[in-house]
Amino acid sequence: LQEQTPVFEERYLRYISQLGKGNFGSVELCRYDPLGDNTGELLAVKKLQPSKRSFLADFTKEIKTLSVLRCDYIVRYRGVSYSTGRLSMSLVMEYMPHGSLIGYLEKNASVGLRRMLLFASQICKGMEYLQSKRYVHRDLAARNILVASDSLVKIADFGLTKIIPDDKEYYRVTQPGESPIFWHAPESITESSKFSHKSDVWSLGVLLHELFSDCNRHQNPKRLYMQRISSNTQGPAIPMQLLFVLKDNWRLPAPAHCPARVYALIRQCWAYSPEDRPSFSSLSDQIHSIAQEETL
Ligand SMILES: C[C@H](Nc1nc(-c2c[nH]c3ncc(Cl)cc23)ncc1F)C(=O)NCC(F)(F)F
């Protein structure tokens, strides 16, 4: 790792609680308290599960990915912490007190339209920044958006992020793990599993659908898609059935109380062919003008 990676001494990282688990390990809330008087700052520490060779390589890549990102709408990477004897290492991130957007919207049902449009434009700006660095996130979903305050959200979880090679406009995945296909664009579901900025735009559309459904667990994308395709479960595999309905131009229905202009914007993100989808900058402009016009 580059020498400028700040190192947090493990002996001063006081464990407070577990924030969540991922397939890599877990994220813990800690206080970095070198003075031992509880005046230290709160941090989110992503502990790598007992270092499997591949995990360590992926982990180091995630650290490299995060360490170059500097944007108000992307969760801030702070550094690393080595365990005694350097047997394993942890990723130190800024702590977001309000947790993930899913939990936040379940707790705060009264999030108004204006605030939702503000969150949507912040996510678009974060994605514009990622695109400027040629990064494809590949796992854009409400569960991977963190809430810093009642008026600021940030994109997080760069475990699946890839950098598009300079000579290409997309990234082809070789080992698609258990990928969240209900957030994936058609071209990422088919055997070609191509990922690009435009496939991130598709996922952003699904994220906006979650946002404007108040992340209502009864209306979540997976459940809505499964209702639509589960008619013949013994039929072709689920990804294939999903592709059929998408090819047939069926899309997730407008969430209840979602303004027509917002749903029209979401539908632009779900154009079947990638080149027909809007850019992130066009999306943030459109969101901005909706926020101006709508007497929300
Ligand atoms: C496995 C971890 N899961 C969780 N994390 C947090 C969390 C609160 N506050 C946080 N502040 C900084 C970080 Cl990195 C996480 C949290 N809350 C609930 C979780 F289930 C995670 O990383 N999730 C991906 C993403 F960060 F995008 F939400």
The ligand as a MOL file (V3000), in Angstrom:
LIG
                    3D

  0  0  0     0  0            999 V3000
M  V30 BEGIN CTAB
M  V30 COUNTS 28 30 0 0 0
M  V30 BEGIN ATOM
M  V30 1 C -21.2990 -4.2700 6.2390 0
M  V30 2 C -21.7870 -2.8720 6.5390 0
M  V30 3 N -23.1850 -2.9560 6.9060 0
M  V30 4 C -23.7890 -1.9190 7.5890 0
M  V30 5 N -23.1470 -0.7520 7.8220 0
M  V30 6 C -23.8240 0.2160 8.5280 0
M  V30 7 C -23.1720 1.4820 8.8230 0
M  V30 8 C -23.7120 2.4460 9.6640 0
M  V30 9 N -22.8790 3.5090 9.7050 0
M  V30 10 C -21.8130 3.2580 8.9110 0
M  V30 11 N -20.7500 4.0450 8.6560 0
M  V30 12 C -19.8190 3.5910 7.8160 0
M  V30 13 C -19.9170 2.3460 7.2200 0
M  V30 14 Cl -18.6640 1.8110 6.1270 0
M  V30 15 C -20.9860 1.4910 7.4660 0
M  V30 16 C -21.9660 1.9780 8.3350 0
M  V30 17 N -25.1070 0.0680 8.9620 0
M  V30 18 C -25.7460 -1.0860 8.7100 0
M  V30 19 C -25.0950 -2.1050 8.0110 0
M  V30 20 F -25.7130 -3.2720 7.7760 0
M  V30 21 C -21.5760 -2.0310 5.2870 0
M  V30 22 O -20.4740 -1.5980 5.0210 0
M  V30 23 N -22.6680 -1.8860 4.5310 0
M  V30 24 C -22.5220 -1.3060 3.2000 0
M  V30 25 C -22.7590 0.1950 3.2990 0
M  V30 26 F -21.7910 0.7860 4.0040 0
M  V30 27 F -22.7990 0.6930 2.0580 0
M  V30 28 F -23.9620 0.4090 3.9230 0
M  V30 END ATOM
M  V30 BEGIN BOND
M  V30 1 1 1 2
M  V30 2 1 2 3
M  V30 3 1 2 21
M  V30 4 1 3 4
M  V30 5 1 4 5
M  V30 6 2 4 19
M  V30 7 2 5 6
M  V30 8 1 6 7
M  V30 9 1 6 17
M  V30 10 2 7 8
M  V30 11 1 7 16
M  V30 12 1 8 9
M  V30 13 1 9 10
M  V30 14 1 10 11
M  V30 15 2 10 16
M  V30 16 2 11 12
M  V30 17 1 12 13
M  V30 18 1 13 14
M  V30 19 2 13 15
M  V30 20 1 15 16
M  V30 21 2 17 18
M  V30 22 1 18 19
M  V30 23 1 19 20
M  V30 24 2 21 22
M  V30 25 1 21 23
M  V30 26 1 23 24
M  V30 27 1 24 25
M  V30 28 1 25 26
M  V30 29 1 25 27
M  V30 30 1 25 28
M  V30 END BOND
M  V30 END CTAB
M  END
